[in-house]
């Protein structure tokens, strides 16, 4: 429905128009009985009069049980709540209006709005003059003809706008309830009136959660740090050959102020010189643990900030190592060797190259670097090393061993992409938390990925006052948010966190250009079969087990996630997904190995069973790990598969593009081809294409090759040397137009500003994963407007997964809410 034109100069706007050809039907004249299709909860309404006038009008209004009931009708382009046939009380919120407008083609549809009696009878706070009164907690009951075809059509139309029918809170006694999105096993009565009032969404809880999300967003938006003194003159430390931008100087001072030691140079020293009194000198030397969280947007130079900080503190680091080397009053077995080195932990070997490249470019020869990664890593730390680079995987593999990481007292520890330790039960968190140092720093553009507990894990690593561990932060900073108290969290973050948006870089904006597609008939048939099989499996589980038992819930989760994964693959690969064949190596892995994600899932039996067929975690898109060694993990284990050549990746598939229906990937190919064919003479347009699965990338590679489009491909099978070669060819060369990249391995830490188009092939559970992928191109150094194209199959699980866009990357509980909507989709 949207075309991806090459020239992004004029910003495009996208509006979704419902397809009224979903279903065509003719109602028999005798169809007059109306039933309830369900309810839409969590709405709001803006009053059209002052509260005194409204209060007097509702005194005689209809009331059932503990709810006030009002007719809800369309007037022009708006849906209004009426006291009677002529008197309008309020207008519904935009989301509710969008949902109800989707039902315009449904004949004889009508609506009623329910409000808890307490929300209307309690004394309302009188707002300032001109500020409207908003009523919360509105639920809308939807009614229509008792006709199976009409009911099913209404359910589809609502699902297209991500609206999912819940059980009504209250119904008149003479109305029956038939929910078209609620699965009823064939042969059973579709009337579910007995469920009215059951499993109702807790609107107060929803409102509290939304309020918390808004408050947390507000807090993060206020963490811009102290403004630079206009009289500040910055003189770089010895060894720095690049000029820092003002926002980087601000970040540098943020770091130096939060660590002990004399690295605030005076006028006679090289460094920061001020005309007059400095605003950045600490009033007193910090005590205890030091460090903080730098949560700037992607592409703002967080790594360079840390590297310059290391330059500034070389003298103090040397003193630390010499002074701390005196005999310690501890048992020799527990004694740790101090080092001047700063340990930097990154998420992949490619990011090790990024850090070493930053050092080579900005401070050549100024820092001694040691790399701990791979088979030939050093056994001991060089005494002269200033920076030690390693990965989370290497660190986790050495945890609980007498390795050099845990026999050392580090001068400083820095976690790059620190959200990798968001799960406090993961090996990454435990390995990082076990390191010995008094200076800890977290770098991440997404401090909260799914829930506030992510932030608690970072606080647990940092150990900063006044909450030196994760439970203390959880209890005193996060839990009070539910009661409307945000000061503890706000005060903690103001003291320890710096967060700036990349708008301060004055780089061109991104342009959202979503593409909504419809499945072919063959694809839709396959989609419906997967849904039916999943519903039947869930129903069998419910019928054969006690609903309160935990094992049954685990089994249902396995079925649900497996079904969602198959549906998502179908959305990508179309009918090709039904003919995928895997070699014996994969079968061996499935039988012998348990898969798990160290970042966000524990090693429970059901989770391992689900993940056996996956390459990447369905929650966070990171590569999965196995319980066995890399040499025996089978074909699809990223670490055990050799890299392919530039033009054809190694794949377990033997597929034919021509003999399959693949709506989405064909559209991706067509968009890229159209852009390349229409680009101005002499222009070089480059495209980043991200997908979660290597199978999708392999299919796209064949499509690109057939279309004569030059490309390189990077995924979990690409060797380290080839990866660097491909990145250089894309970023610096003029021959390669497309980079096909796994979003699980390539969405973080890379600078790919040569690209002006980013294609997200499938929506992610976690919106921050998409943001990080886009951040590879939209970052410091970008000179072009970046067009972001997301591909979504309409009326499928993908439309449920599309993340709600906010003004901030902080989205507490976002993935949980999308998971709930996915469950509702399976019930439709």
N, C-alpha and C positions, 0 to 999 in steps of 0.2 A: 504493500500500500504506500510505501515511500520509496523514492528513488534516491540513490546515493550519488549525487552529482559531484564532479571533481572540484569545481571552484567553490570554496566555502565562504566567499566574501559576504554574501547576504545570509544572515542567520535564518535557518529554516525553523518552522514551527510545525508540530505534528499534532493532529487531532484524530482520534479514533472514531470512525463512523461504523456503527453496527450494521451488519449485513442482514437486511430484512428478508433475505431469501433463505434463511435458516430452515424454516418450515413453512409450507403452505398448506392450509387446511380450510375446510368449510364446516362451520358448526351447524348441526341439525337444529331446526327450530325448537325442538323440545329441550334443548340444553339450557335450563334456567337455574338449576341448583348451583349455588356457590359454595365453595369450600375454602379453607385456609391453606395456602401453600407453605406457610412458615413465617418467620419473623427476621428482621434485620435489626440487630442491637447496636448500642453504642452511639446513637445519633444525638444531635443537638438541634435546638431551634432558637432563632432570634426573634424576640418579641417585637410586635409592631406598635406597642403602646407602653405607657409608663406602668410601673408595678401596681400602683394604687388602683388604676382603672382595670387592670387585668385581674387583680385579686377579687374585685367586686363582681366581675363577670363569671368567674369559674365557680362561685359558691353553689350554684344549682346545676353544675355540669354532671353528666353521667359518670358514675363511679362503680367499677366492678372490683370486688375483693379489695386490694390495696392499691389500685391503679385508677387514674383518671383517663378516660377514653375520649378522643377527639377525631372527627373526620379529617382525612388528609387528602386534598384535592389539588389538581394542577390548575393554575391560573396563569395563562400565557406561558412563559418559559419557567415559571417557578412552581414549586409544590408548597402549599400553605396549609396550616392547621387552622381549622374553623371551630368556633363555638357553636354555630348553627349554620344554616344554609347561606347566610349572608354576612356574618361577622367573622372576619379573619383575626386570628389571635397571634400567629407567629409564622415565620418562614423557615423551612427545613434547611439544614446545613448543606453545603455543596456536594459532599460525598454522598449523602442520602439522596439528593436530587439526581445525581448521576446514576445511581443504582435504579431509582424508580423510573427515570426516563428510558432506561433500557427496556422497560416493559410496555412502552407505548403501543407497539404493534399487537400486544396481547388483548383480545377482545374482552370487554366487560370487567377488566381488572379494577379493583378498588383497594383503598388503603385506609388504615386507621392508626393513629399515633397513641401510644400508651406512655404515661409518665407515672412514676411512683408517687403516691399521694403525698408523701413527706416532702418531695421536692417542690410541690406547689403550695402546700399549706403552711410550710415554715416561713417565718419572716425573711424576706429577701433583703440583701444589702442594697441600698439605694445607690446606684452608680452616679458618677459625675454627670453633669448636664451634657447631653448629646451622646453619651455612651450607652448603647443598647443593652438590654438585659438578655442573657443567654441562659436557656434552660437545658440542663444536662440530663443524661439518663433516658433519652427517648428511645423507645422500641417501636418499630413499625410492623404491624401485621399486614400480610399481603393476601388478598382474596381473588379468586377467579373461578371460571366455570369448572365443574366437575367433569373433566374430559382429559383422558390420558395424554392425547397428543398435545393439547394446549398446556397441560402441566409440564410435560417434558420440555416443550419449547421455552416456557418461562424459566425453567431451571437453567437451560443452556444460555439464555440471554443474560441472566444474572451472573453466571460463571464467567462470561466473556468480560465483564467489568469487575471481576474479582470480588463479587458479592456472593456470600454463602449463607443459605437459609438455616436458621436455628429454630429450636422449638419455641413456640410462642409463650410469653409469660402468662397470658390470660386470654381466654376465648369465651364468647357467649356459649351457653349450654347447647344451643341448637345448631352449632357449626361444627362440621367434621374437619379433620386435619389430615391432609395428604401432602407430604413433602417430596417434591420431585428430585431433590438432591440427597435424599436419605435412602440408603440401600435397603431394600426389602427382598428377601430371598424369594425366587419364583415359587408360586403356589401359596404364598402367605398373604394375609389381608394387608392391603396397602394403607388402610386407615390406621393412623397412629395417634388418634385423639388422646389416648391414655398417656401420651408423653408430654402433653401440654403442661408447662410449668416445671418440667424436669430438665436438669442439665442447663439451666439458664446461665448465660454469661454474667459474671459478676461485674456489673457496670461500674460499681465503685472501685473495684480493683483495676479495671481498664483505665478509668480516669486517673487513678493514682499513678499507674505506670506511665501514662502519657505525661503527667505532670512532672514526674521524676526525670523522664527523658528530656523534656524541655529545660528543666533546671540544670541538668548536667551539661546540656549543650550551651546554655548561657554561661556556666562557669568556665568551660573550655574556651569560649569566645573571649573571655576577659583575661586570658593568661598571656597577653602580649609582652609582658616584662616591663621593666623600667625604661622609659625613653632615654635615648642618648643625650648627654649634656651637649648643648650647642657649642661649648668651648672645648670639647674633647678633641684632642689630636692623637691619632693612632700611629705609633711607630712600630713596624712589625718586628718580631723577634728574629734573632740571627738564624739564618737558614731558610726563612720563608721567602720564596721568590715571586709569589702571586699577590695581587692586591685584593684584600677582603672588601666585600660590600658591607654597607652599614648594618644590615640585619645580621650578618655573620659576626661583626664586631660586637653587636649587642649579645648574641648568643655566647661568644667567647667570654665576655665579662660575666655573664650569668654563671658559667662554669667555674671560672676562677674565684668568684666570690663565695662559692659554696664548697670550697676545699681549703684546708689549712695550709699554712706555709707562706713564705714571703715571696709570692709571685705577683705582687702588685707593684711594679717598678716605680721608683721615684723619678724626679726630673733628671737626675744624673745618670740614669740607667736607660738602656734601650727597652722600649716597650710602650706602655700607655702613659702619655704625658698630658696633663690637663692645665688649662689656664685658670688658675683659681682652685677652689675646693672641689674635689672629686665626689661625685655621687655614688661611686662604685666601690670605694674602700669600705670593707666591713667595719662595723663599729667595734666588734670584738672577734677574736679568733673562734671559729666554730669548734664545738666539742662533740665527741662521740663519733658516730658514723656520718659520712659525707657523701655528697653526690646529688642526683636528682634525675628528672625525666625531661628529655627534650622531645616534644611531640609535634614539631613543625610538620607542615604538609610535605609530601614527597617532593624531592628535587630542590630543596632549599639549602643543601650543603651541610647537613648534620655531621657527616663524617669528617669534613674539612675542619669544622669547629673543634672536634675532639683532637684531631691531629695537631692543630695549632696550640691547643691547650697542653699537649704533650711537650711541644717545643718549649713553651713557657716554663714548664715545671721540671726540665731536665736536671737542673741543679738540685732542686728539692728531692727529686727521685733518687739521685745518687747519694745524697745525705741520708735518706730513708734506708737505703740498702746497707750503707756503712754503719749507721748508728744501730739499726735493728739487728746487726749481725753479732752484737755482743751476747754473751751467754744469757740464756733465758731461764727463768726460774720455773721450768716445766720439765716433765719427763722427756728424755731424749727421743722416745718413740713418737711423741706428739709435737716435737719441735719442728717448726717450719722455717725454711730458708727464705729470707727476704730478697726481693729482686727489685731493681729499678724499673722493670718493664711494666707497661700497661698491657693487659690481656684484652684483646678484642675478639669477641665471639660473633661469628656471622652465620648465615643460614645455608650457605653453599660454597663450594670451591670457587665458583665464578666470582663471588663477592670478595673472596680473598684477593683475586686478581684486581678487583676494583679498588680495594684499599691500597694495595701496593702501587697501582697506577696513580692514585691520588698523591701518594708520597713522592713518586718519581716526577710527577708534573709540577707539584706545588712546593716541594722542599727537597730537591734532589741532593742526595748525599748527607742530609741533615739527621736522619734517623736510621738506626740499625734495626733491621726487621728480621724476625725469625718466624718461620711458618711451621705449624704443627698440623699436618694433615697427610693422609695417605699411608702407604706401607712403610716408607722410609723416613718417617718423622723422627726428629731428634729425641734422644732419651733424657737429656738434661737441657736446661735453659742456658744459653750463652750469657756469660756475665755482663757482656757489653750490650746486650739486646735492649732496645728502647721500646719496641713494640713486638708482641707475640700475637700472631693471627691463627685462629683455629675455627672449627665449625661446631655447631650444636651437636651434630652426630658424633664427632670425634670426642667431644667433651663427655657426652652421655656414655659412650663406649668405655671410657676410662673411669667412670664414676664407681665408687666402692672398691677401687683398686689403689694400690700404693703408687699411683702414677705421679709424674712430676707436677701435674696441675694441682694436686691436693697435698703435696709436700712443700708448697711454695706460699709465702706471704706476698701477694701481689701489691705493687704500688697502687694500681688502679685496675678495675675490671669494667669493661664497657660491653653491653649487649646491643649489638646492631639488630634491627628488626626484632625488638624485644618482645613483641606480641607472640613470638614463638614459645614463650614460657607461660602463656596465658592459662594453661591448665596446670593447676598446682599439683596434680597427681601424675603428671607426665615425667619422663626421664629427663627431659630438657630442664624443667624447673628444678628438680632435685639436684641435678648436676651443677647448675648455675648457682643455686643457693648454697651449695657445699663449698664454694671457693672462699678462700681466706683473703680479705682485704677490708680496709676501712673506707675506701672510695669506690662507690658503685654508681654507674650511669646506665640509663636505659634510653635507647634511641628508637623511636617508632612514630610513624605518621598516623597510626591507628591504635591508640592506647586502649580503646574499647572496641572490640570487634563484634561481639554478640551480646555481652552482658556485663554488668558492673563488676562481677567477680574477676573479669579479666584485669581490671585495674587493681584489684586487691592482690593479685599475684605479682604484679610489678612492685607494689608497695612492700610485699613480703620479701622480695629480693633486695630492695633498696635499704630496708631497716632504718628508716629515717624517723626522727622525732616528729610528733609525739606518739606515733603508732609504729613501733619497731618490728612488728611482725604482722603476718596476714590476718590472723584472727582479731587482733586489736583494730586494724584498719576496717575490717568487715563490721565489727561491732560498733565502733565509735564514729566512723565516717560514712559508711554505706547504709546501715540499718536505719539511722535517724531520718534518711530521706523519705521513708515511707510515712513518717509523721510530719512531713513538711519542714524538717530541719536540715538545711543544707550548709550551715556555717562551718561545721567541722570539715567537710570535704572541701569547701571553698577555701578555707584558711590553709589547709594542708597543700592543696595544689598551687595556691598563690605563692607559697613559700618554696616549693620544690619543683614546680613544673613550668616550662616555657612552651607556648604553643602559638605559632603565627600561621596565617593562611598564606598560600602562595600568591595571593593578589598583590602582596607588597613587592613582588618581583617585577610587576608590570609586564608580564608576558601575555601574549594573545590568549583569548578565552577558548574554551572548548565549545563545540557546537554539537548538541545531541540530535542524532538523526536516526531514530528507531525504525526498524522495519518489522511490521507485523505480517505474518504469512499464514495461509491456510493449507492444511494437509491435502494431499491428493486423496482420491477415494480409496486407493490401496493402502496408503499410510493410515487413514482413519480407521479402516477395518482392523488393521493390526493393533492400533491404539485401543480400540474398544475391546478386543480380545484380551489384551493384557489387563485392562481394568476389570473385566468380568472374572478372570482367573484370580486376581488379587481379592476381589470381593468374596468369591467363593471360598478361598483359603482362609480369610479372616472369619467368615461365618462358621466354617468348620471348626476353627479354633475356639470360638465363643461357644459353640454348641457342645463341645466335648470337654470343656474345662470349667472349673469354678471361676467366675468372673473376678473374684477378689485375689486370686493367686498371682504371685509375681511371675512365675514361669510363663503363664499364659500371656501376660503383658509383654514379656520379652519376645515371645514368639510372634506376637502381632507386630511388634516393632520391626523384627527381621523381615516379615512379609511386606510391611509397608515400605521400608527403605529399598528392598529389592525391587518392588514394583515401581517405585518412583525412579530408581536408576534405569530400569528397562525403558520406562516411558521417556526419560530424558535422552537416552541413546537413540530411541526411535525418532524423536524430534530432530536429532542431528542427521542420522544416517538413513532415515526412511526405510524402505523395504529391504535395503542392504542388511539391516540389523537382524533380519530373520535368517540370513544365510551365512552368518559369521562362523568360521571354522577355526579352531585353535589346535596347535600342534600338541604332541604328547607331553612336551615339557610343561605346558600349562596345566594339563590334567594331573601330572605328578605334583605340581605345587599345590593344587587344590586339595589333593588327598593327604599330603604330608605336612603342609605348612599352615600355620595360623598367621593371619595378617592383622596388623593393628597400626593405628596412627599415633605416634608418640606425642604429637602436638595437642590433640584434642580428644582422644578416646582411650579408655582403659582397656585392658586385655580381658574383657569378659567373653565367655564362650559364644554367646549369641552374636556379639559384635564381630568376633573373628570369623564366624561362619558367614556372615553377610559380606564381609570385605574380601573373602577369598577370590571372588570373581572380579575384583576391582584393581586398578592400577593406582588410583588416587583416592584419597579420603573424600567421601561425598559431602562431608561437613565443611572442610576447609580447603580441599583441592590439593593438599600436599601429597607427595609420594608416600606410599605405604611401606611399612617395614615388615620383615618376617622374623619368625622365631628361630629360623635356621641360618646357617652361614650363607653368604652371598653366592658361593660357588654352587649351592644346591637349591637355589630358590626358583629355578624354572625360567621360562622364556621371558615373562613380562616383568620380572623384577628389574627396575631401572639400572641398578648397579651391575647387573650381570649380562646385560645385552650390549654388544659392541655398537659403536656409532655407525650409521649408514653413510652413503655418499650424499653429496649436495642435492642431487636430482631425485633420488629414490630412497626413502627411508626403509629400513628393514621392518617387515610387517608379517604377522602370522596370517594375514588375510590373502585370499586369492579372489579378488572381486572384479566385477566388470561394471563400469560406470553406466554404460549404455543400457544394460538390462535391468536397472533398478530405478525406482522412483526416489529421488532425494531432493525435496523441494528446497530445503534451507541451504544446503551447501552449493547447490546450483546457483542460488541467488547470491551467495557470497562471491562466487566466481564471476558472475555477471556484473556485479557492482564494481569489482576491481577492474575488470576488463573495460567497462564503460568509462571509468575514471581515467585509465591510462590512454584510451583512445581519444578522449576529448581534452587532454591536458595541452596547454599552450606549447608551441614549439620551443625547444630548449629547456623546458621545465622538467624537473624530476620529482614525480610524486611517489612516495613510499608508503607502504601499508604494513601495519602490524596486525596479524590475525591470531587471536588467542582462543584456544579451546582447552577443555578439561581433559580430553582423551586423545591419546596418540592415534587411535583408530580414525578419529575424525580428521586429524592432521594428515594422515596417510591418504585418505580419500581426497582431501583438498589438494594435496600435492599432485595427485594424478590429474585432477581437474585443471590445475594451473599448468601442468606440463602439456596437456592436450590443447590448452588455449594459447600456448606459446608465451606464457608469462614467466619471467625469470624469478626464482625464489630460492631461499634457503630454509631449512627446517631444523629447529632445535627442540628436543624433548628429553625425557629421562634416559634415552638410549644413546644420546650423542656424547662422544668422548669429550674430555675437557679440552684437548687441543683443537678438535674440530669446532667446538662451541666458540672458542675465542676467534677462530678463523672466520666462522660464519658471521659473528657479530661485527667484526671489522669490515667484512665485505658489505654488509647491509648499511652500517653507519657511515662508512667513509667512501665506499665505492659507488659508481654510477650505473653499474650493470644489473644489480639486484633490486627488484621493485617490491618484493614481498618477503616478509619474515613470518613463517609459520612457527608458532611457539606455544608450548604447553603452559597454561596459566598457572599450573602448580609449581613449575620450576623456573619460570622466567618472569613472573610478575613483580619481583622485588629486586631492588638494588641496582638495576641496570639503567644506563643513560642511552636512550635511543631517540634523540631529538631529530634525527633525519626523517622520522616518520611524521606525516601530517594527517594520517588516517589510522584510526584504531578500530578494529572489528572485534566485538565480543560475541562469539558464536553462540554461546548458551548462557543464560542467567545463572548466577552463583547463589548458593544459600547465603553466603556472607558478602554483603555489598562492599566491604572494604577490600576484598580480593579484586573486584573489578576496578575499584579506585586505584589500587596499587598498579594494576596493569596499565591503566590510562596514564598513570604518573610516570611510566617509562618514557613517554613522548612529551607529556605536558609538564615540563619542569624547566629549571633555570637553563638558559641556552636555547630554548625554543623560540623561533622567530616567526612561525606561521600559526594560523588558527588551526586547532586540532579538531577534526571531525570524528565523533565517536558514534559508531553504528552498532546497535544491539539488535540481534535477530531473535524474535520471539514468535513461536507458533501459537496462533490464537486458539482459545478454547482448550488449552492443554495445561499440564502441570507447570509448564514454563511461564505462563502468564501469571500463575499464582506466585512464582518465585521472584518476579520482578521486584526489586527492592524499592520501597518508597523513598523518594529523594527528599532530603532535607537540606538545610543550609549548613549542616555540619556533618562530619564523618562519624560523629558519636551517635550510635543507634542502639541503646540498651535493649536487650531482648528481641532485637529485630529478627533473628533467625528463628527464634521460638515461635513468634507470631506467624511467620511464613510457613513453618512446619504445620501449625494448626490449620492454616488455609489449605495446605496440601492434603491433609487428612480429610477435610471436607470435600475436596475434589474427588477423592477416591470413593466417597459416599454418594456421589452424584450419578 
